[in-house]
C-alpha cells in the first residue's frame, strides 16, 4: 500500500511531562482548541500523526479532492480579521487550497510551537485519585493532563475492503486517504478503482483523463449532484465579507450549518410538473442540500423522497449513454440517506471509451490476485489498484486509541454495542474526556466547521466553569447518556436515514453495530440543547 513519501523521523522535541489539556489531532478542531486554550491561559499540547496541520485535508490528497461546502461558509468564524484578510479562490476549493488555509491559520496564530507532529497517541489512562489522564505516544512519551480532548475527526480512520489477497497484487496500490504527497501519474496505465463514495466520485473523472483504461468496481452507487464549481467573483466575496456576522449567525441556527430557505410545502402537495421545475432549479444550483431542502418531507417520507429519487435517476439516464451502465449507476435507497456527493463530470465520465463499470451486486469480487482483481465471472488485469473504500467513520479514530477510564474500562469495550455518549461530547465512565463532533452530535450531517466551533466553545466553557468553581472533574451520568442515545435514535427513526446501509450506520465495517451515529435533529436545535444543559449547571453531568 503506497502512502505518503513524507515519512520523516519523529518530532525532535520532547513534550513537557504535564499540561492542563492534551489534544489529539491538528485539523480544524485541534487548531481552534489550541487557539482558545491559549486565550484562557491554559497550557496545551497537541499531538498530530501527520507532518503538518490540516487533518483530513492533510491526508486526503487524491486527485479531484475538494470540499462539498462552499469556501466562504467552510471557514472559521472566530476571528473577524481572518475572515476579512483571507482570499478564497474557488467556490468549492480543492484539497490544496483548503490545506493552504489551514497552514495560513497555523502561521497567523503561531500554533505549531505547541503541536508535536509525526506523533501518534496510542493509549490514555484515567487516574481517579488525582483526576488526571496519562497520555502515551508511539515515541514513548507520557504526558499527564487534567483534560483529554479527542479532536481526531469523523473521517480519519481509513479502512481497506475485506477482500482476500490484498497483499498479493504485484502492481502499485493506493488508498485515497493516504495519497502520496508527490501525486501519482497514471498515464498509460490500466487502473482499477474499488469504491464509489465521495473519494471515488471525485477521483474517477480525473484518473480517467490520465489512465489508458479505468475499471470502476461499484458495490453501491452514490447519488451525485453537479458541483457547478467556478472561481469566486470579487463582488460575491465582498458581499459575504460585508455580511459575515449575520451569515455566521444564520449558519449556527440552520439545520445543516448552511443557511437555506426553509421549505413550506410537502413534495406531495404540488403537481409533478411544478416539483420537477423546483428539482431542476436545485440541480442547476450546484449544492449538496438544495434538492433535499426543496420540500418539508424529503428526509421523512418515502413517497416524497421517491419523487426526488426519480428525478435524479432521470438525470443519470439522460447523461449516461449506455442504458445498462446508467441503470447500474441509479441508487435504490432514498436520496440523502447516504451522504450525497458533489462532482465534476462524474456521470459523463462513463461515456468515455476507456472507462468501464463493474456492478459487484452482479459479479462480486472473489479475491485480489498477483495480476489484478478476480470477480465471480472473470479476472481483470491492472498496473495499479486504487482503494476508495472510506473510513471506520465517527468511532474508529476514538476506539483505535486504547482509552481507559474509570476502573480501567476501555472505550472500545464500553461501546461494543455501539457508541454511547451524552451530546456527542462526553461518555459515562470517562471523566474529563471530551470528543469534538463525536457520535451523537450533528457532525457529519452538517457543515463541519460550524459544528467544530460550537463543540470547542462548549467544551472550553465547561473547563472554565470547573476552574472558576474549584472543581476537578466532569462526567455524564449513565441516565443522561442513556436518555440522549434514546433521543438520537428516536429522531433518526422519524427519518429515512436508517433505510440505507451507510457509514452513518457503521454498515461499511463488518461486525460494527448498526446504530445511526449522528444527531439528525439539526445544528440549530442541537446548539439550543447544549446551551440549555450548560445554563442549568451542566445538567446530566456530575461535577466534582
C-alpha positions in Angstrom: 0.0 0.0 0.0 1.5 3.3 -1.1 1.4 6.0 1.5 2.9 9.5 1.6 6.6 9.7 0.9 6.8 12.3 3.7 7.9 9.6 6.2 10.1 11.8 8.2 11.5 11.0 11.6 9.6 11.8 14.8 9.3 15.3 16.1 12.7 16.1 17.6 11.2 18.0 20.5 10.3 16.2 23.8 6.9 17.3 25.1 6.5 18.6 28.6 5.6 15.9 31.2 2.4 17.7 32.1 -0.2 20.1 30.7 -3.6 21.4 31.5 -5.0 19.9 28.3 -3.8 17.3 25.8 -5.4 17.4 22.4 -5.2 14.7 19.8 -5.3 15.9 16.2 -4.3 19.2 14.5 -7.1 19.6 12.0 -9.7 22.3 12.2 -10.8 21.1 15.7 -7.3 20.8 17.2 -6.2 24.2 15.9 -9.2 26.1 17.2 -8.9 24.3 20.6 -5.2 25.3 20.9 -6.0 29.0 20.0 -8.8 29.2 22.5 -6.9 27.3 25.3 -4.0 29.9 25.0 -6.5 32.7 25.4 -7.7 31.0 28.6 -4.1 30.8 29.9 -4.2 27.1 30.0 -1.2 25.0 28.9 -1.9 22.7 26.0 -0.1 20.1 23.9 -1.4 18.9 20.6 -0.3 15.5 19.2 -0.6 15.0 15.4 0.3 12.0 13.4 0.9 14.0 10.2 3.8 16.3 9.3 1.7 19.4 9.4 -1.7 20.8 10.3 -4.9 20.3 8.2 -6.3 17.0 9.5 -8.5 15.4 6.8 -7.1 17.9 4.3 -3.6 16.9 5.1 -4.2 13.2 4.4 -6.8 13.2 1.6 -4.7 14.3 -1.4 -6.3 12.1 -4.0 -6.9 13.6 -7.5 -10.1 15.7 -7.5 -10.3 16.0 -3.7 -12.4 19.0 -2.8 -14.9 20.1 -0.1 -18.7 19.9 -0.7 -19.4 23.1 1.3 -18.7 26.5 -0.3 -15.4 28.0 0.8 -16.9 31.2 2.2 -19.0 29.1 4.5 -16.4 26.4 5.2 -14.2 28.6 7.2 -13.6 29.8 10.8 -15.8 32.5 12.2 -13.9 33.1 15.5 -11.6 35.8 14.0 -13.1 38.7 12.0 -9.6 39.7 10.9 -9.1 36.2 9.5 -12.4 36.4 7.7 -11.6 39.7 6.1 -8.0 39.1 5.1 -8.2 35.6 3.7 -8.9 35.3 0.0 -10.6 32.1 -1.2 -10.2 31.3 -4.9 -12.9 28.7 -5.8 -16.5 28.2 -4.9 -15.7 24.6 -3.8 -12.0 24.7 -3.0 -9.7 21.8 -3.8 -7.6 20.0 -1.1 -4.5 22.1 -1.8 -6.5 25.3 -1.3 -8.0 24.1 2.0 -4.7 22.9 3.2 -3.2 26.4 2.4 -6.0 27.9 4.5 -5.2 25.6 7.4 -1.5 26.4 7.1 -2.3 30.2 7.0 -4.3 29.9 10.2 -1.4 28.0 11.9 1.1 30.7 10.8 -1.2 33.6 11.7 -1.8 32.4 15.2 1.6 30.7 15.7 0.1 27.4 16.5 2.8 25.0 15.5 5.0 25.6 18.6 2.6 23.6 20.7 1.9 20.9 18.1 4.0 17.7 18.2 4.0 16.3 14.6 4.7 12.8 13.4 3.4 11.6 16.8 0.6 9.1 17.3 -1.2 8.8 20.6 -1.5 5.1 21.4 -3.1 5.0 24.9 -4.6 7.1 27.6 -5.4 6.1 31.2 -7.5 8.0 33.8 -6.2 8.2 37.3 -9.2 8.6 39.6 -7.2 9.6 42.7 -5.7 12.6 41.0 -8.4 13.3 38.4 -5.8 13.3 35.6 -5.2 11.5 32.3 -1.8 10.0 31.3 -1.4 10.0 27.6 1.2 7.8 25.8 2.6 8.1 22.3 4.3 5.8 19.8 7.6 7.5 20.7 7.4 6.5 24.4 6.2 10.0 25.6 4.0 10.1 28.6 2.2 13.3 29.4 -0.2 13.9 32.3 -3.1 16.3 31.8 -6.2 17.4 33.6 -8.3 17.2 30.5 -8.0 15.0 27.4 -9.7 16.0 24.1 -10.0 13.8 21.1 -10.1 16.1 18.1 -9.5 13.3 15.7 -12.3 13.9 13.2 -15.2 11.8 12.0 -13.5 10.5 8.8 -9.9 9.8 9.7 -9.6 6.1 10.5 -9.2 4.7 6.9 -10.2 1.2 6.0 -9.3 -1.3 3.3 -12.0 -3.6 1.9 -12.5 -7.1 3.4 -11.2 -8.9 0.3 -8.8 -11.9 0.3 -5.4 -11.4 -1.2 -4.9 -7.6 -0.7 -1.1 -8.1 -0.3 -0.8 -10.4 -3.4 -1.1 -7.8 -6.2 2.2 -7.1 -7.8 1.4 -3.6 -9.2 1.1 -0.3 -7.4 -1.7 0.1 -4.8 -3.1 3.4 -3.3 -5.7 4.3 -0.7 -7.4 7.7 -1.3 -6.9 8.6 2.4 -3.1 8.0 2.2 -2.2 9.5 -1.2 1.5 10.1 -1.9 2.3 13.8 -1.4 4.1 13.9 -4.7 1.0 12.7 -6.6 0.6 9.8 -8.9 0.9 9.7 -12.7 -1.4 7.1 -14.2 -0.6 7.9 -17.8 -0.7 4.8 -20.0 -1.8 2.6 -17.1 -4.6 0.1 -16.7 -6.2 1.2 -13.4 -8.8 -0.5 -11.2 -10.6 1.5 -8.5 -12.8 0.0 -5.8 -15.4 2.3 -4.2 -17.8 4.9 -5.4 -18.3 7.1 -2.3 -17.2 10.7 -2.3 -13.5 10.0 -2.8 -14.2 7.6 -5.7 -16.7 10.0 -7.3 -14.2 12.9 -7.1 -11.2 10.9 -8.3 -12.7 8.8 -11.1 -13.1 11.6 -13.6 -9.5 12.8 -13.0 -7.9 9.4 -13.2 -9.9 8.6 -16.3 -8.3 11.5 -18.1 -4.8 10.1 -17.4 -5.2 6.3 -17.5 -5.2 4.2 -20.7 -8.0 2.2 -19.2 -10.0 2.6 -16.0 -12.3 0.0 -14.5 -14.6 1.1 -11.6 -15.8 -1.6 -9.2 -19.1 -0.5 -7.6 -21.0 -2.2 -4.8 -23.4 0.6 -4.0 -24.0 3.6 -6.3 -23.8 7.1 -4.9 -26.2 9.9 -5.5 -24.0 12.6 -7.1 -25.0 16.1 -7.9 -23.1 18.5 -10.1 -21.0 21.0 -8.1 -21.1 23.7 -10.8 -17.7 24.8 -9.4 -16.1 28.0 -10.6 -13.7 30.7 -9.5 -15.3 33.1 -7.0 -16.3 36.6 -8.3 -14.8 39.6 -6.5 -18.3 41.1 -5.8 -19.7 37.9 -4.1 -16.6 37.8 -1.9 -17.0 41.5 -1.0 -20.8 41.0 -0.3 -20.1 38.0 2.0 -17.3 39.9 3.9 -19.7 42.8 4.4 -22.4 40.5 5.8 -20.4 37.8 7.6 -21.8 38.4 11.1 -25.4 37.9 10.0 -24.4 34.9 7.8 -22.5 33.2 10.7 -25.5 33.6 13.0 -27.7 32.1 10.3 -25.3 29.2 10.0 -25.5 28.5 13.7 -29.3 28.4 13.7 -29.7 26.4 10.5 -30.4 22.7 10.1 -27.1 21.7 8.3 -24.9 24.6 9.3 -25.7 26.1 5.8 -28.4 28.8 5.7 -31.0 27.7 3.2 -34.6 28.9 2.6 -37.0 26.9 4.9 -39.4 24.9 2.8 -43.2 25.3 3.5 -44.7 22.6 1.3 -44.7 18.8 1.1 -43.4 17.4 -2.2 -46.8 15.6 -2.5 -48.8 18.9 -2.3 -47.7 20.1 -5.7 -48.0 18.8 -9.3 -45.3 16.7 -10.9 -44.6 19.5 -13.3 -44.1 22.1 -10.5 -42.0 19.6 -8.5 -39.7 18.8 -11.4 -39.2 22.5 -12.1 -38.1 23.0 -8.5 -35.7 20.0 -8.6 -34.3 21.2 -12.0 -33.5 24.6 -10.4 -31.8 22.9 -7.4 -29.8 20.6 -9.8 -28.5 23.7 -11.6 -27.6 25.5 -8.4 -24.7 23.1 -7.5 -25.4 22.3 -3.8 -25.3 19.4 -1.5 -28.6 20.3 0.1 -30.6 22.3 -2.5 -32.7 19.3 -3.6 -33.1 17.9 -0.1 -34.4 21.2 1.3 -36.8 21.9 -1.6 -39.7 20.4 0.4 -40.6 19.7 4.0 -40.7 15.9 3.9 -37.9 14.7 1.6 -36.0 13.2 4.6 -39.0 11.8 6.4 -41.5 10.5 3.8 -40.6 7.6 1.4 -43.3 8.7 -1.0 -42.0 12.3 -1.1 -38.4 11.1 -1.4 -39.3 8.8 -4.3 -40.1 11.9 -6.3 -36.6 13.4 -5.9 -35.1 9.9 -6.4 -36.9 9.6 -9.7 -35.7 13.0 -10.8 -32.0 12.1 -10.1 -32.5 8.7 -11.8 -33.8 10.5 -14.9 -30.8 12.8 -14.9 -28.4 9.9 -14.8 -30.2 8.2 -17.7 -30.1 11.4 -19.7 -26.3 11.8 -19.1 -25.0 8.2 -19.3 -25.4 6.9 -22.9 -25.1 3.1 -22.2 -28.5 2.0 -20.8 -27.1 -0.8 -18.6 -24.4 1.4 -17.2 -27.0 4.1 -16.4 -29.2 1.6 -14.6 -26.2 0.3 -12.6 -25.5 3.9 -11.5 -29.0 4.5 -10.2 -29.2 4.0 -6.4 -32.1 2.0 -4.9 -32.1 3.7 -1.5 -33.7 7.0 -0.6 -31.9 10.2 -1.7 -29.8 11.7 1.1 -29.7 8.7 3.4 -26.1 8.1 2.4 -24.1 11.3 2.1 -24.7 12.6 -1.4 -21.6 13.6 -3.4 -20.8 16.8 -5.4 -19.0 16.1 -8.6 -17.4 17.5 -11.7 -18.3 15.3 -14.8 -18.8 12.1 -12.8 -21.6 10.6 -14.8 -20.2 12.0 -18.0 -17.0 10.0 -17.4 -18.9 6.7 -18.0 -19.4 7.8 -21.7 -15.6 7.6 -22.2 -14.3 4.6 -24.2 -11.6 3.9 -21.7 -14.0 3.7 -18.6 -15.9 0.6 -17.6 -18.2 -0.1 -14.7 -18.4 -3.4 -12.9 -21.5 -4.0 -10.8 -20.4 -6.0 -7.8 -24.0 -6.8 -7.0 -24.0 -9.0 -10.1 -20.4 -10.2 -10.2 -18.8 -9.8 -6.7 -15.1 -9.6 -6.1 -13.7 -13.0 -5.1 -10.1 -12.0 -4.4 -7.2 -9.8 -5.3 -4.6 -11.7 -7.4 -1.0 -11.0 -8.4 -2.2 -9.5 -11.7 -5.4 -7.7 -10.6 -8.9 -8.4 -9.4 -10.9 -11.6 -9.8 -14.7 -11.3 -9.8 -17.1 -14.2 -9.9 -17.2 -14.1 -13.7 -13.6 -13.2 -14.8 -10.2 -11.7 -13.8 -9.3 -8.1 -14.6 -5.6 -7.3 -15.0 -4.2 -3.9 -13.8 -1.0 -1.9 -13.4 -2.4 -0.1 -10.4 -5.3 -0.5 -8.0 -6.9 2.4 -6.1 -8.9 1.7 -2.9 -11.5 4.4 -2.4 -13.0 2.4 0.4 -13.5 5.1 3.0 -13.3 5.1 6.8 -14.4 3.5 10.0 -16.4 6.6 10.5 -17.1 8.6 13.7 -15.8 5.9 16.1 -12.7 4.4 14.5 -10.3 7.2 15.5 -11.6 7.0 19.1 -11.5 3.2 19.5 -8.1 2.9 17.8 -6.6 4.5 20.8 -6.5 2.4 24.0 -8.5 4.8 26.1 -9.2 3.6 29.6 -11.4 5.5 32.1 -12.8 4.8 35.5 -11.8 1.3 36.8 -9.8 0.6 33.7 -12.9 0.5 31.5 -11.8 0.7 27.8 -13.9 2.8 25.4 -13.8 0.0 22.9 -15.5 -2.3 25.5 -17.9 0.4 26.6 -19.0 1.0 23.0 -19.1 -2.7 21.9 -22.9 -2.5 21.2 -22.5 1.0 19.6 -21.2 4.4 20.7 -22.7 5.8 23.8 -22.3 9.5 24.5 -24.0 12.4 26.1 -24.5 15.1 23.5 -21.7 13.5 21.4 -19.3 15.3 23.7 -18.6 13.0 26.6 -19.1 9.4 27.7 -20.0 8.0 31.1 -17.1 6.3 32.8 -14.6 8.6 31.2 -14.3 11.8 33.3 -12.6 14.9 31.7 -12.5 13.2 28.3 -14.1 15.3 25.6 -14.8 14.4 22.0 -15.1 17.1 19.3 -18.0 16.3 16.9 -18.4 12.8 18.4 -21.1 10.3 17.7 -24.5 11.6 18.9 -23.8 15.1 17.6 -24.8 16.6 14.2 -21.2 16.4 12.9 -21.3 14.7 9.5 -24.8 15.8 8.9 -23.6 19.4 9.0 -21.0 21.9 7.8 -18.2 20.5 9.9 -16.6 23.8 10.8 -19.8 25.2 12.3 -20.1 22.1 14.4 -16.4 22.1 15.4 -16.5 25.7 16.6 -19.7 25.0 18.6 -18.2 22.0 20.3 -14.9 23.6 21.1 -16.6 26.6 22.6 -18.9 24.4 24.7 -16.0 22.2 26.0 -13.8 25.1 26.9 -16.7 26.9 28.6 -17.2 23.8 30.7 -13.5 23.7 31.6 -13.7 27.4 32.5 -16.7 26.7 34.7 -14.9 23.9 36.6 -11.8 26.1 37.1 -13.8 29.1 38.4 -15.7 26.9 40.9 -12.7 24.9 42.2 -13.9 21.7 40.6 -11.7 19.0 39.1 -13.9 16.6 37.2 -16.9 16.4 34.9 -18.6 13.3 33.7 -22.0 12.5 32.3 -24.4 10.3 34.3 -25.4 7.0 32.8 -29.1 8.1 33.0 -28.4 11.3 30.9 -26.3 9.4 28.4 -29.0 6.6 28.0 -31.7 9.3 27.5 -29.6 11.1 24.9 -28.8 7.9 23.0 -32.5 7.1 23.0 -33.3 10.6 21.8 -30.7 10.4 18.9 -32.3 7.0 17.9 -35.8 8.4 18.2 -35.0 11.4 16.0 -33.4 9.1 13.4 -36.4 6.8 13.4 -38.6 9.7 12.2 -36.3 10.0 9.1 -35.4 7.8 6.2 -31.7 7.7 7.2 -31.8 4.2 8.8 -33.1 2.8 5.4 -29.6 2.9 3.8 -26.6 0.7 4.6 -24.4 3.8 5.1 -21.3 4.6 7.1 -23.7 6.8 9.2 -24.9 3.4 10.4 -21.5 1.8 10.6 -22.6 -0.6 7.8 -19.3 -0.4 5.9 -17.4 -2.1 8.7 -18.1 -5.8 9.1 -19.1 -6.6 12.7 -19.6 -2.9 13.7 -23.0 -2.5 15.4 -25.7 -1.0 13.2 -26.5 2.3 15.0 -27.3 5.6 13.5 -24.4 7.6 14.9 -25.0 11.3 14.0 -27.8 13.5 15.5 -30.4 14.3 12.9 -32.3 17.0 14.7 -30.4 19.8 13.1 -27.5 22.1 14.1 -29.6 24.9 15.5 -31.8 22.7 17.7 -28.7 20.8 18.9 -27.0 24.0 19.9 -30.0 25.1 21.9 -29.9 21.8 23.8 -26.2 22.1 24.6 -26.7 25.7 25.7 -29.6 24.7 27.9 -27.5 21.9 29.6 -24.8 24.4 30.4 -27.2 27.1 31.6 -28.7 24.6 34.0 -25.4 24.0 35.7 -24.3 21.2 33.3 -27.5 19.2 33.8 -26.8 15.5 33.2 -23.2 15.8 34.3 -21.6 15.1 37.7 -19.2 17.8 38.6 -16.8 17.0 41.5 
